[in-house]
């Protein structure tokens, strides 16, 4: 399959790249160039029909005339991926090395093609365009870098202000609390994936509603790997835990007593 995919992918990529270079060069160097959408789209349909012939060639020559949908889809996808990747790489090289001002030339071309009666309205529409007004409060100093410390200073500022006159921080606990809960849900989903089910979460009571008292969870307690005489050996040991108790512990962890300081004299 690899040879078949590579050959048809390279053929499609070569034709795509050659067509792109010719068309871009004609538009770039000839201001009177007239485009034809029908010819362009027809060429694309004919070109990508080579994917069909690539799949058929693989089916007839290597699979005795029968191919499953999954294998046919994979073959076609890989052929298209090779051709498309070639197109993108060649376009980037061609654009930055030979036609770096192509966008400006193309913009001029589009404006020249536009009807003269439509130009004043389009120009006025562009001149009257306004940037959207910011919805969230901007924190002074945060534009330079996320590590500038502006958010930390904004949090300290909010702590020092009185409750009646306080300006909310951009990431107050009403926002960061549910956001953190969402992230932790992802961690819990990974830890509880051995249950092989969709877990229902009760946010108000901070618990899963469909983990029963009898559910067990296998946790890896020992995971060793070594190579013996060139042969890889895996040694993995598990321990069974009560899934509900483990979930509750992970959600509301039991911490040891905190440190205490001696009384000051």
C-alpha beads as a LAMMPS data file, in Angstrom:
LAMMPS data file: protein, C-alpha beads

265 atoms
264 bonds

1 atom types
1 bond types

-500.0 500.0 xlo xhi
-500.0 500.0 ylo yhi
-500.0 500.0 zlo zhi

Masses

1 110.0

Atoms # bond

1 1 1 0.000 0.000 0.000
2 1 1 2.853 2.394 0.809
3 1 1 4.200 2.358 -2.752
4 1 1 0.747 2.863 -4.250
5 1 1 -0.051 5.749 -1.878
6 1 1 3.325 7.386 -2.490
7 1 1 3.098 7.205 -6.294
8 1 1 -0.430 8.593 -6.573
9 1 1 0.187 11.153 -3.820
10 1 1 3.299 12.457 -5.604
11 1 1 1.455 12.597 -8.932
12 1 1 -1.396 14.627 -7.421
13 1 1 1.038 16.871 -5.531
14 1 1 3.130 17.515 -8.643
15 1 1 0.105 18.462 -10.764
16 1 1 -1.320 20.625 -7.966
17 1 1 1.957 22.484 -7.495
18 1 1 2.520 22.987 -11.223
19 1 1 -1.028 24.311 -11.665
20 1 1 -0.670 26.617 -8.670
21 1 1 2.639 28.080 -9.864
22 1 1 1.338 28.659 -13.402
23 1 1 -1.917 30.287 -12.255
24 1 1 -0.280 32.480 -9.601
25 1 1 2.422 33.573 -12.037
26 1 1 -0.156 34.458 -14.697
27 1 1 -2.170 36.523 -12.226
28 1 1 0.953 38.089 -10.725
29 1 1 2.555 39.162 -13.983
30 1 1 -0.519 39.916 -16.103
31 1 1 -2.910 42.586 -14.750
32 1 1 -5.398 41.763 -17.541
33 1 1 -5.666 38.112 -16.488
34 1 1 -9.240 36.790 -16.653
35 1 1 -10.164 34.016 -14.250
36 1 1 -12.537 31.183 -15.038
37 1 1 -14.151 29.525 -12.015
38 1 1 -15.679 26.699 -14.050
39 1 1 -12.321 25.670 -15.499
40 1 1 -10.664 25.964 -12.096
41 1 1 -13.165 23.812 -10.226
42 1 1 -13.384 21.315 -13.079
43 1 1 -9.602 20.907 -12.950
44 1 1 -9.758 20.271 -9.197
45 1 1 -12.468 17.622 -9.610
46 1 1 -10.514 15.853 -12.343
47 1 1 -7.313 16.106 -10.348
48 1 1 -8.694 14.669 -7.127
49 1 1 -10.433 11.905 -9.046
50 1 1 -6.933 10.433 -9.147
51 1 1 -7.592 9.458 -5.528
52 1 1 -10.314 7.136 -6.794
53 1 1 -7.972 5.619 -9.358
54 1 1 -5.298 5.200 -6.681
55 1 1 -7.693 3.282 -4.436
56 1 1 -8.921 1.190 -7.366
57 1 1 -5.367 0.401 -8.449
58 1 1 -4.510 -0.779 -4.948
59 1 1 -7.687 -2.875 -4.772
60 1 1 -7.189 -4.590 -8.120
61 1 1 -3.451 -5.207 -7.992
62 1 1 -2.915 -6.042 -4.339
63 1 1 -6.263 -7.154 -2.863
64 1 1 -7.700 -9.321 -5.640
65 1 1 -10.499 -6.881 -6.442
66 1 1 -11.935 -6.484 -2.928
67 1 1 -11.287 -3.690 -0.402
68 1 1 -13.080 -2.732 2.792
69 1 1 -14.448 0.758 3.324
70 1 1 -11.973 1.469 6.123
71 1 1 -8.930 0.472 4.077
72 1 1 -10.207 2.368 1.032
73 1 1 -10.777 5.487 3.154
74 1 1 -7.304 5.202 4.686
75 1 1 -5.670 4.787 1.280
76 1 1 -7.518 7.763 -0.199
77 1 1 -6.805 9.896 2.847
78 1 1 -3.073 9.194 2.691
79 1 1 -2.931 9.953 -1.033
80 1 1 -4.724 13.278 -0.468
81 1 1 -2.492 14.043 2.525
82 1 1 0.704 13.618 0.502
83 1 1 -0.598 15.732 -2.374
84 1 1 -1.944 18.474 -0.092
85 1 1 1.254 18.583 1.962
86 1 1 3.323 19.028 -1.198
87 1 1 1.003 21.834 -2.282
88 1 1 1.304 23.718 1.015
89 1 1 5.095 23.351 1.258
90 1 1 5.683 24.451 -2.349
91 1 1 3.264 27.369 -1.941
92 1 1 5.072 28.627 1.145
93 1 1 8.463 28.483 -0.564
94 1 1 7.130 30.052 -3.765
95 1 1 5.257 32.783 -1.913
96 1 1 8.026 33.928 0.432
97 1 1 10.865 33.589 -2.095
98 1 1 9.309 34.751 -5.381
99 1 1 5.978 36.573 -4.854
100 1 1 6.045 38.080 -1.330
101 1 1 3.729 40.920 -2.427
102 1 1 1.181 38.616 -4.060
103 1 1 -1.588 39.638 -1.630
104 1 1 -1.181 43.304 -2.589
105 1 1 -1.203 42.435 -6.289
106 1 1 -4.244 40.233 -5.875
107 1 1 -6.064 42.960 -3.922
108 1 1 -5.410 45.419 -6.737
109 1 1 -6.643 42.854 -9.226
110 1 1 -9.901 42.340 -7.304
111 1 1 -10.448 46.098 -7.046
112 1 1 -9.867 46.510 -10.787
113 1 1 -12.410 43.773 -11.473
114 1 1 -14.980 45.452 -9.243
115 1 1 -17.583 47.576 -11.005
116 1 1 -16.795 51.279 -10.872
117 1 1 -20.216 52.063 -9.432
118 1 1 -19.560 49.768 -6.456
119 1 1 -16.176 51.216 -5.477
120 1 1 -17.400 54.314 -3.567
121 1 1 -19.789 52.249 -1.456
122 1 1 -17.162 49.618 -0.716
123 1 1 -14.552 52.262 0.121
124 1 1 -16.957 54.075 2.440
125 1 1 -17.843 50.794 4.125
126 1 1 -14.166 50.094 4.829
127 1 1 -13.516 53.626 6.091
128 1 1 -16.467 53.450 8.491
129 1 1 -15.373 50.131 9.925
130 1 1 -14.875 50.263 13.694
131 1 1 -12.963 47.828 15.816
132 1 1 -15.216 45.945 18.250
133 1 1 -15.336 47.524 21.660
134 1 1 -13.532 45.455 24.332
135 1 1 -15.948 43.615 26.608
136 1 1 -13.517 42.560 29.329
137 1 1 -11.576 45.028 31.418
138 1 1 -7.957 45.341 30.304
139 1 1 -5.314 45.056 33.023
140 1 1 -2.537 47.672 32.697
141 1 1 0.776 46.024 31.894
142 1 1 -0.686 42.667 30.804
143 1 1 -0.236 43.389 27.081
144 1 1 3.545 42.978 27.159
145 1 1 3.770 39.438 28.523
146 1 1 1.703 36.894 30.454
147 1 1 4.594 36.757 32.931
148 1 1 4.666 40.501 33.593
149 1 1 3.005 40.104 36.998
150 1 1 0.118 42.382 36.027
151 1 1 -2.553 39.855 37.015
152 1 1 -0.905 39.270 40.378
153 1 1 -0.756 43.014 41.031
154 1 1 -4.411 43.306 39.991
155 1 1 -5.340 40.600 42.529
156 1 1 -3.444 42.400 45.306
157 1 1 -5.157 45.646 44.337
158 1 1 -8.596 43.991 44.641
159 1 1 -7.666 42.555 48.062
160 1 1 -6.725 45.987 49.373
161 1 1 -9.838 47.754 48.113
162 1 1 -12.985 47.896 50.213
163 1 1 -15.833 45.565 49.343
164 1 1 -18.159 48.453 48.510
165 1 1 -15.746 50.123 46.038
166 1 1 -13.861 47.102 44.733
167 1 1 -13.330 46.580 41.005
168 1 1 -13.541 42.874 40.209
169 1 1 -10.407 41.192 38.902
170 1 1 -10.558 39.722 35.403
171 1 1 -10.167 36.182 36.786
172 1 1 -12.018 36.324 40.097
173 1 1 -12.985 33.194 41.998
174 1 1 -16.475 33.157 40.454
175 1 1 -14.702 32.494 37.137
176 1 1 -11.612 30.563 38.178
177 1 1 -13.506 28.198 40.515
178 1 1 -15.728 26.570 37.840
179 1 1 -12.817 26.685 35.400
180 1 1 -10.599 24.768 37.827
181 1 1 -13.424 22.289 38.459
182 1 1 -13.636 21.615 34.725
183 1 1 -9.888 20.919 34.524
184 1 1 -9.984 18.627 37.555
185 1 1 -12.890 16.730 35.963
186 1 1 -10.542 15.836 33.120
187 1 1 -7.977 14.464 35.579
188 1 1 -10.648 12.436 37.386
189 1 1 -11.960 11.065 34.096
190 1 1 -8.488 9.729 33.296
191 1 1 -8.059 8.203 36.753
192 1 1 -11.493 6.567 36.619
193 1 1 -11.352 5.403 33.006
194 1 1 -11.064 1.791 34.206
195 1 1 -14.778 1.897 35.029
196 1 1 -15.495 2.035 31.279
197 1 1 -18.556 4.252 31.494
198 1 1 -19.744 7.836 31.192
199 1 1 -19.640 9.389 34.662
200 1 1 -22.428 11.707 35.810
201 1 1 -21.200 14.647 37.883
202 1 1 -23.253 16.430 40.547
203 1 1 -21.532 19.799 40.791
204 1 1 -23.510 21.120 43.751
205 1 1 -22.687 18.128 45.941
206 1 1 -19.239 17.499 44.428
207 1 1 -19.755 13.803 43.706
208 1 1 -20.362 11.260 40.965
209 1 1 -23.888 9.873 40.970
210 1 1 -23.351 6.609 39.075
211 1 1 -20.459 4.989 40.959
212 1 1 -21.835 2.274 43.228
213 1 1 -20.408 0.920 46.489
214 1 1 -19.423 -2.330 44.778
215 1 1 -17.461 -0.821 41.861
216 1 1 -13.803 -1.735 41.838
217 1 1 -10.911 0.146 40.297
218 1 1 -7.610 -1.399 39.224
219 1 1 -4.624 0.839 39.967
220 1 1 -1.102 0.098 38.768
221 1 1 1.156 -0.363 41.785
222 1 1 4.230 -1.692 40.007
223 1 1 5.296 -1.122 36.428
224 1 1 8.651 -2.559 35.406
225 1 1 10.312 -3.007 32.038
226 1 1 13.569 -4.722 31.189
227 1 1 15.269 -6.341 28.224
228 1 1 16.499 -9.908 28.772
229 1 1 18.655 -11.364 26.008
230 1 1 17.174 -8.920 23.535
231 1 1 13.610 -9.776 24.530
232 1 1 11.550 -6.972 26.168
233 1 1 9.800 -8.050 29.352
234 1 1 6.975 -6.173 31.060
235 1 1 5.986 -6.672 34.650
236 1 1 2.907 -4.759 35.707
237 1 1 1.062 -5.376 38.950
238 1 1 -2.347 -4.058 39.961
239 1 1 -4.247 -3.570 43.184
240 1 1 -8.031 -3.402 43.543
241 1 1 -9.568 -0.407 45.287
242 1 1 -13.122 0.645 45.993
243 1 1 -13.916 3.059 43.156
244 1 1 -16.367 5.185 45.116
245 1 1 -13.978 5.663 48.043
246 1 1 -11.095 6.488 45.715
247 1 1 -13.205 9.046 43.828
248 1 1 -14.297 10.712 47.056
249 1 1 -10.707 10.859 48.276
250 1 1 -9.486 12.398 45.023
251 1 1 -12.302 14.944 45.071
252 1 1 -11.904 15.930 48.748
253 1 1 -8.398 14.920 49.694
254 1 1 -7.624 14.092 53.315
255 1 1 -4.728 16.324 54.284
256 1 1 -2.590 16.008 57.362
257 1 1 -2.814 18.644 60.065
258 1 1 -1.129 21.857 59.085
259 1 1 2.018 23.232 60.627
260 1 1 1.662 25.236 63.817
261 1 1 4.000 27.906 65.073
262 1 1 5.019 28.233 68.708
263 1 1 3.496 31.079 70.620
264 1 1 5.470 34.256 70.463
265 1 1 7.024 35.322 73.746

Bonds

1 1 1 2
2 1 2 3
3 1 3 4
4 1 4 5
5 1 5 6
6 1 6 7
7 1 7 8
8 1 8 9
9 1 9 10
10 1 10 11
11 1 11 12
12 1 12 13
13 1 13 14
14 1 14 15
15 1 15 16
16 1 16 17
17 1 17 18
18 1 18 19
19 1 19 20
20 1 20 21
21 1 21 22
22 1 22 23
23 1 23 24
24 1 24 25
25 1 25 26
26 1 26 27
27 1 27 28
28 1 28 29
29 1 29 30
30 1 30 31
31 1 31 32
32 1 32 33
33 1 33 34
34 1 34 35
35 1 35 36
36 1 36 37
37 1 37 38
38 1 38 39
39 1 39 40
40 1 40 41
41 1 41 42
42 1 42 43
43 1 43 44
44 1 44 45
45 1 45 46
46 1 46 47
47 1 47 48
48 1 48 49
49 1 49 50
50 1 50 51
51 1 51 52
52 1 52 53
53 1 53 54
54 1 54 55
55 1 55 56
56 1 56 57
57 1 57 58
58 1 58 59
59 1 59 60
60 1 60 61
61 1 61 62
62 1 62 63
63 1 63 64
64 1 64 65
65 1 65 66
66 1 66 67
67 1 67 68
68 1 68 69
69 1 69 70
70 1 70 71
71 1 71 72
72 1 72 73
73 1 73 74
74 1 74 75
75 1 75 76
76 1 76 77
77 1 77 78
78 1 78 79
79 1 79 80
80 1 80 81
81 1 81 82
82 1 82 83
83 1 83 84
84 1 84 85
85 1 85 86
86 1 86 87
87 1 87 88
88 1 88 89
89 1 89 90
90 1 90 91
91 1 91 92
92 1 92 93
93 1 93 94
94 1 94 95
95 1 95 96
96 1 96 97
97 1 97 98
98 1 98 99
99 1 99 100
100 1 100 101
101 1 101 102
102 1 102 103
103 1 103 104
104 1 104 105
105 1 105 106
106 1 106 107
107 1 107 108
108 1 108 109
109 1 109 110
110 1 110 111
111 1 111 112
112 1 112 113
113 1 113 114
114 1 114 115
115 1 115 116
116 1 116 117
117 1 117 118
118 1 118 119
119 1 119 120
120 1 120 121
121 1 121 122
122 1 122 123
123 1 123 124
124 1 124 125
125 1 125 126
126 1 126 127
127 1 127 128
128 1 128 129
129 1 129 130
130 1 130 131
131 1 131 132
132 1 132 133
133 1 133 134
134 1 134 135
135 1 135 136
136 1 136 137
137 1 137 138
138 1 138 139
139 1 139 140
140 1 140 141
141 1 141 142
142 1 142 143
143 1 143 144
144 1 144 145
145 1 145 146
146 1 146 147
147 1 147 148
148 1 148 149
149 1 149 150
150 1 150 151
151 1 151 152
152 1 152 153
153 1 153 154
154 1 154 155
155 1 155 156
156 1 156 157
157 1 157 158
158 1 158 159
159 1 159 160
160 1 160 161
161 1 161 162
162 1 162 163
163 1 163 164
164 1 164 165
165 1 165 166
166 1 166 167
167 1 167 168
168 1 168 169
169 1 169 170
170 1 170 171
171 1 171 172
172 1 172 173
173 1 173 174
174 1 174 175
175 1 175 176
176 1 176 177
177 1 177 178
178 1 178 179
179 1 179 180
180 1 180 181
181 1 181 182
182 1 182 183
183 1 183 184
184 1 184 185
185 1 185 186
186 1 186 187
187 1 187 188
188 1 188 189
189 1 189 190
190 1 190 191
191 1 191 192
192 1 192 193
193 1 193 194
194 1 194 195
195 1 195 196
196 1 196 197
197 1 197 198
198 1 198 199
199 1 199 200
200 1 200 201
201 1 201 202
202 1 202 203
203 1 203 204
204 1 204 205
205 1 205 206
206 1 206 207
207 1 207 208
208 1 208 209
209 1 209 210
210 1 210 211
211 1 211 212
212 1 212 213
213 1 213 214
214 1 214 215
215 1 215 216
216 1 216 217
217 1 217 218
218 1 218 219
219 1 219 220
220 1 220 221
221 1 221 222
222 1 222 223
223 1 223 224
224 1 224 225
225 1 225 226
226 1 226 227
227 1 227 228
228 1 228 229
229 1 229 230
230 1 230 231
231 1 231 232
232 1 232 233
233 1 233 234
234 1 234 235
235 1 235 236
236 1 236 237
237 1 237 238
238 1 238 239
239 1 239 240
240 1 240 241
241 1 241 242
242 1 242 243
243 1 243 244
244 1 244 245
245 1 245 246
246 1 246 247
247 1 247 248
248 1 248 249
249 1 249 250
250 1 250 251
251 1 251 252
252 1 252 253
253 1 253 254
254 1 254 255
255 1 255 256
256 1 256 257
257 1 257 258
258 1 258 259
259 1 259 260
260 1 260 261
261 1 261 262
262 1 262 263
263 1 263 264
264 1 264 265
